[in-house]
Amino acid sequence: MSDPVAVKLRRLPHGQGLELPAYATSGAAGMDVLSAETITIAPGSRHAVATGLSLAIPEDYEIQVRPRSGLALKHGITVPNTPGTIDSDYRGELKVILINHGEGSFAIARGDRIAQLVLAPVVQASWNEVEELDETVRGEGGFGSTGGHAKLTA
């Protein structure tokens, strides 16, 4: 495993007393991040949940915001723009957009784990406009062209 990358973090007043994002296990890719507010999300509704933190992510990195699998499976709570991206030049509060796809209202208490944060390297692209692209076996075959779920079970 490579050495950790230092990320500067500022705790905002409403984030006082909360644990910092942390890895739950030694092999975890994502850090659990906590809610700094108490909120109930109605079915079909979205809310940008405050974390009480702002970050200075190193240049050439991003932090991806991902759903917690248990919340998604058990309650239908997910991050609608998965993965959400926190850019290295953003200095505002880290908020996690959650949506409730469940059938009932979902209560979040201050201090609840709401999402995972994954630090990832960023490589920026440069466009090279051409008249023709190289041929591949797949070609222009798109959505479902490589077979659907029925083909996987055959």
C-alpha positions, 0 to 999 in steps of 0.5 A, spaced: 500 500 500 502 506 498 503 512 503 497 516 505 496 523 501 495 529 506 489 532 505 488 539 509 481 539 513 478 545 516 472 543 521 466 548 521 463 550 527 457 545 526 462 540 525 465 540 532 465 534 536 464 529 530 469 524 528 473 526 522 472 521 516 475 514 517 477 508 514 472 502 517 477 497 516 485 496 514 483 494 507 477 499 506 477 504 499 472 509 502 472 513 508 466 514 512 463 521 513 458 523 518 452 528 518 453 534 522 445 535 522 439 532 523 434 531 518 429 527 515 428 525 508 421 524 505 421 518 500 423 521 493 426 527 496 433 529 496 437 533 501 445 536 501 447 533 508 452 538 511 458 534 514 461 540 518 468 540 514 471 543 508 477 541 505 483 543 501 484 537 496 491 536 493 492 538 486 491 532 481 486 529 486 479 529 487 475 526 492 469 522 490 463 521 494 460 514 494 453 511 497 454 506 503 452 500 500 448 498 507 444 504 506 442 503 499 440 496 500 436 496 506 433 503 506 434 506 498 438 511 500 443 513 495 448 519 492 444 521 486 450 523 482 454 517 484 460 518 484 460 525 486 466 529 485 469 534 490 474 538 486 481 540 488 480 547 488 473 547 491 473 550 498 466 550 501 463 546 505 463 538 503 455 536 503 453 530 501 447 529 496 442 524 498 436 521 495 431 517 498 428 511 493 425 508 499 418 507 501 418 511 508 421 517 510 429 516 512 431 519 519 439 522 519 441 524 526 447 528 527 453 523 527 450 518 523 455 515 517 452 517 511 457 516 505 464 514 503 469 519 501 475 516 496 481 520 494 483 519 487 488 521 482 485 526 476 488 525 469 486 531 465 485 530 458 486 533 451 482 533 445 485 530 439 480 531 433 481 526 427 477 525 421 476 517 423 477 513 429 480 506 429 476 500 428 474 495 433 470 489 434 464 492 437 464 498 433 458 503 434 454 498 438 452 501 444 447 500 450 446 492 450 449 491 444 454 486 448 448 482 451 443 483 456 442 479 463 438 473 459 445 472 455 449 472 462 445 466 465 444 462 458 
